[in-house]
């Protein structure tokens, strides 16, 4: 949490979103989160897309002033 500069509220929102979308799951006994098969597929697809269109090379088009 501290390394990512997120508050506990923000972390909880992300965890709820990821579990609701079945990208991660939690062990009820240990409260440990783990990536699901769907989450692993998502990461592979994201990685493939990032190789095709790297975000660090993104440059928004110049605006034309009237």
Beta strands, then each sheet from edge to edge (+ up, - down):
strand 1: 24-26
strand 2: 33-35
sheet 1: 1+ 2-
end
